[in-house]
Amino acid sequence: MRLRVEFTTEPFDLDEAPRHALVAREVIEAAGLDAVDVGPFGNTAEGGADSVLTAVDALLRQALDAGATRVSLQVNVIGEGGE
């Protein structure tokens, strides 16, 4: 099964990316997922179910540890195959 995760972390800071946002992006970029797109107001990545779910676990734990007070995410099934 292939999944797509979309997420944001809060609180926002329009002047400089907060530490929790940088940590969340680093987790997703290092997870070896496909179609990673990071931006100031949202981030997306795709991959096999096991890889995405493992990355989401790390994302939540590390972003909260880095000061996030809210993490909004959505996970969608986008196809069969993969892991």
N, CA, C and O of each residue as an XYZ file, in Angstrom:
332
protein
N       0.844     -1.181      0.000
C       0.000      0.000      0.000
C       0.885      1.239      0.000
O       1.884      1.295      0.718
N       0.519      2.224     -0.802
C       1.228      3.511     -0.827
C       0.392      4.550     -0.102
O      -0.833      4.586     -0.215
N       1.091      5.395      0.647
C       0.434      6.439      1.435
C       1.027      7.798      1.115
O       2.183      7.914      0.707
N       0.211      8.822      1.311
C       0.677     10.211      1.246
C       0.398     10.845      2.600
O      -0.716     10.747      3.114
N       1.390     11.486      3.172
C       1.212     12.224      4.413
C       1.355     13.708      4.119
O       2.251     14.129      3.388
N       0.464     14.484      4.696
C       0.516     15.945      4.631
C       0.525     16.428      6.078
O      -0.260     15.945      6.894
N       1.411     17.385      6.406
C       1.478     17.830      7.796
C       1.923     19.272      7.920
O       2.574     19.827      7.035
N       1.553     19.861      9.046
C       2.047     21.163      9.475
C       2.317     21.089     10.971
O       1.721     20.279     11.681
N       3.210     21.932     11.435
C       3.479     22.035     12.864
C       3.216     23.469     13.304
O       3.347     24.408     12.520
N       2.848     23.619     14.549
C       2.574     24.940     15.115
C       3.278     25.062     16.450
O       3.591     24.038     17.057
N       3.541     26.250     16.931
C       3.093     27.541     16.433
C       3.904     28.015     15.221
O       5.061     27.641     15.029
N       3.251     28.846     14.422
C       3.871     29.418     13.234
C       4.731     30.615     13.615
O       4.482     31.282     14.620
N       5.729     30.872     12.811
C       6.530     32.085     12.916
C       6.844     32.490     11.481
O       7.598     31.802     10.793
N       6.282     33.581     11.033
C       6.451     33.999      9.642
C       7.831     34.594      9.362
O       8.246     34.676      8.206
N       8.537     35.004     10.400
C       9.856     35.595     10.204
C      10.967     34.562     10.084
O      11.912     34.750      9.318
N      10.859     33.483     10.833
C      11.902     32.463     10.845
C      11.270     31.119     11.183
O      10.434     31.023     12.081
N      11.673     30.088     10.460
C      11.120     28.753     10.719
C      11.482     28.311     12.137
O      12.656     28.317     12.507
N      10.487     27.931     12.928
C      10.771     27.471     14.286
C      11.526     26.141     14.276
O      11.492     25.397     13.296
N      12.194     25.867     15.367
C      12.984     24.638     15.475
C      12.134     23.406     15.187
O      12.580     22.503     14.480
N      10.908     23.355     15.729
C      10.070     22.169     15.528
C       9.744     21.946     14.054
O       9.637     20.801     13.614
N       9.587     23.014     13.291
C       9.305     22.878     11.859
C      10.527     22.339     11.122
O      10.403     21.487     10.242
N      11.686     22.830     11.478
C      12.922     22.348     10.854
C      13.168     20.880     11.185
O      13.570     20.106     10.317
N      12.930     20.500     12.426
C      13.110     19.108     12.833
C      12.144     18.206     12.072
O      12.544     17.148     11.586
N      10.887     18.607     11.961
C       9.887     17.805     11.248
C      10.293     17.605      9.792
O      10.186     16.499      9.262
N      10.748     18.651      9.159
C      11.180     18.547      7.763
C      12.397     17.643      7.624
O      12.483     16.851      6.686
N      13.334     17.760      8.552
C      14.524     16.903      8.503
C      14.149     15.431      8.636
O      14.722     14.580      7.956
N      13.195     15.128      9.504
C      12.741     13.741      9.680
C      12.170     13.209      8.376
O      12.503     12.099      7.960
N      11.319     13.984      7.731
C      10.681     13.536      6.493
C      11.710     13.424      5.369
O      11.687     12.463      4.599
N      12.595     14.385      5.274
C      13.602     14.335      4.209
C      14.566     13.162      4.387
O      15.063     12.617      3.401
N      14.834     12.772      5.623
C      15.770     11.674      5.888
C      15.107     10.298      5.824
O      15.796      9.280      5.890
N      13.793     10.254      5.699
C      13.062      8.984      5.771
C      13.105      8.175      4.477
O      12.633      7.038      4.443
N      13.658      8.742      3.426
C      13.738      8.008      2.170
C      12.397      7.861      1.469
O      12.176      6.896      0.736
N      11.509      8.809      1.692
C      10.190      8.769      1.050
C      10.259      9.398     -0.337
O      11.214     10.100     -0.670
N       9.221      9.131     -1.146
C       9.120      9.679     -2.497
C       8.365     10.999     -2.464
O       7.638     11.288     -1.514
N       8.542     11.783     -3.496
C       7.750     12.993     -3.723
C       7.673     13.875     -2.485
O       6.591     14.330     -2.113
N       8.808     14.119     -1.847
C       8.852     14.983     -0.670
C       8.772     16.428     -1.129
O       9.543     16.862     -1.985
N       7.834     17.171     -0.554
C       7.660     18.584     -0.876
C       7.508     19.336      0.440
O       6.502     19.179      1.132
N       8.495     20.146      0.788
C       8.420     20.920      2.018
C       8.204     22.382      1.678
O       8.759     22.900      0.710
N       7.397     23.031      2.484
C       7.095     24.432      2.250
C       6.785     25.131      3.553
O       6.713     24.484      4.598
N       6.599     26.438      3.517
C       6.388     27.201      4.744
C       5.052     26.923      5.433
O       4.930     27.127      6.641
N       4.048     26.461      4.680
C       2.724     26.265      5.275
C       2.232     24.832      5.195
O       1.095     24.556      5.579
N       3.045     23.924      4.714
C       2.634     22.535      4.655
C       3.690     21.696      3.969
O       4.507     22.201      3.199
N       3.659     20.432      4.255
C       4.652     19.501      3.750
C       3.947     18.222      3.334
O       2.967     17.821      3.962
N       4.437     17.577      2.281
C       3.870     16.312      1.848
C       4.992     15.350      1.492
O       6.098     15.757      1.137
N       4.681     14.072      1.596
C       5.596     13.022      1.174
C       4.776     11.773      0.888
O       3.687     11.589      1.432
N       5.318     10.920      0.027
C       4.656      9.677     -0.329
C       5.637      8.535     -0.169
O       6.853      8.725     -0.212
N       5.087      7.341      0.019
C       5.929      6.159      0.096
C       5.137      4.950      0.493
O       3.917      5.008      0.647
N       5.845      3.842      0.660
C       5.213      2.625      1.136
C       4.680      2.819      2.545
O       5.179      3.653      3.301
N       3.668      2.044      2.890
C       2.994      2.209      4.183
C       3.960      2.129      5.361
O       3.923      2.985      6.246
N       4.815      1.122      5.387
C       5.736      0.979      6.522
C       6.647      2.191      6.664
O       6.865      2.680      7.773
N       7.176      2.672      5.557
C       8.085      3.832      5.601
C       7.364      5.087      6.050
O       7.887      5.842      6.870
N       6.169      5.321      5.524
C       5.414      6.526      5.898
C       5.012      6.470      7.372
O       5.158      7.459      8.090
N       4.514      5.336      7.823
C       4.078      5.236      9.218
C       5.250      5.356     10.183
O       5.109      5.954     11.250
N       6.384      4.807      9.831
C       7.582      4.961     10.664
C       8.006      6.429     10.714
O       8.362      6.943     11.774
N       7.965      7.096      9.562
C       8.327      8.516      9.503
C       7.352      9.365     10.308
O       7.773     10.303     10.986
N       6.066      9.059     10.249
C       5.063      9.818     11.005
C       5.309      9.674     12.506
O       5.204     10.651     13.247
N       5.631      8.480     12.954
C       5.941      8.272     14.372
C       7.120      9.151     14.789
O       7.049      9.849     15.800
N       8.193      9.118     14.015
C       9.374      9.930     14.328
C       9.050     11.418     14.246
O       9.496     12.203     15.082
N       8.279     11.796     13.246
C       7.882     13.196     13.071
C       7.141     13.706     14.296
O       7.475     14.768     14.823
N       6.147     12.969     14.752
C       5.377     13.405     15.911
C       6.246     13.516     17.155
O       6.209     14.526     17.858
N       7.018     12.489     17.422
C       7.851     12.482     18.629
C       8.878     13.612     18.615
O       9.034     14.328     19.604
N       9.572     13.769     17.498
C      10.658     14.750     17.446
C      10.147     16.180     17.355
O      10.736     17.080     17.954
N       9.066     16.409     16.620
C       8.522     17.771     16.531
C       7.986     18.234     17.881
O       8.205     19.378     18.278
N       7.287     17.351     18.585
C       6.789     17.717     19.917
C       7.937     17.963     20.879
O       7.897     18.911     21.663
N       8.959     17.119     20.828
C      10.140     17.329     21.673
C      10.840     18.648     21.358
O      11.467     19.245     22.233
N      10.733     19.102     20.106
C      11.393     20.345     19.674
C      10.525     21.579     19.895
O      10.901     22.676     19.482
N       9.361     21.419     20.544
C       8.562     22.590     20.895
C       7.255     22.774     20.164
O       6.557     23.756     20.414
N       6.893     21.871     19.268
C       5.589     22.003     18.603
C       4.489     21.863     19.643
O       4.562     21.017     20.535
N       3.472     22.702     19.517
C       2.316     22.607     20.411
C       1.133     21.968     19.706
O       0.128     21.629     20.330
N       1.269     21.807     18.389
C       0.218     21.162     17.601
C       0.851     20.630     16.320
O       1.650     21.313     15.680
N       0.490     19.416     15.960
C       0.887     18.844     14.684
C      -0.392     18.383     14.006
O      -1.114     17.532     14.525
N      -0.663     18.952     12.847
C      -1.832     18.546     12.061
C      -1.340     17.678     10.927
O      -0.422     18.048     10.196
N      -1.965     16.508     10.786
C      -1.545     15.663      9.681
C      -2.711     14.893      9.113
O      -3.731     14.661      9.763
N      -2.514     14.517      7.893
C      -3.498     13.724      7.160
C      -2.734     12.650      6.421
O      -1.708     12.924      5.799
N      -3.233     11.420      6.488
C      -2.617     10.306      5.785
C      -3.672      9.720      4.850
O      -4.774      9.372      5.274
N      -3.313      9.618      3.568
C      -4.233      9.070      2.563
C      -3.613      7.872      1.870
O      -2.414      7.851      1.592
N      -4.443      6.873      1.591
C      -4.035      5.752      0.752
C      -4.107      6.241     -0.686
O      -5.148      6.716     -1.139
N      -2.991      6.121     -1.401
C      -2.968      6.600     -2.790
C      -2.777      5.488     -3.804
O      -2.793      5.734     -5.010
N      -2.596      4.262     -3.319
C      -2.453      3.162     -4.257
C      -2.011      1.890     -3.585
O      -1.639      1.878     -2.412
N      -2.057      0.836     -4.336
C      -1.591     -0.460     -3.848
C      -0.156     -0.648     -4.295
O       0.364      0.122     -5.103
N       0.472     -1.668     -3.766
C       1.861     -1.921     -4.116
C       2.786     -1.274     -3.132
O       2.338     -0.693     -2.144
N       4.055     -1.363     -3.378
C       5.036     -0.813     -2.439
C       5.203     -1.749     -1.273
O       5.053     -2.962     -1.424
N       5.513     -1.211     -0.109
C       5.768     -2.025      1.080
C       4.483     -2.640      1.607
O       4.507     -3.359      2.606
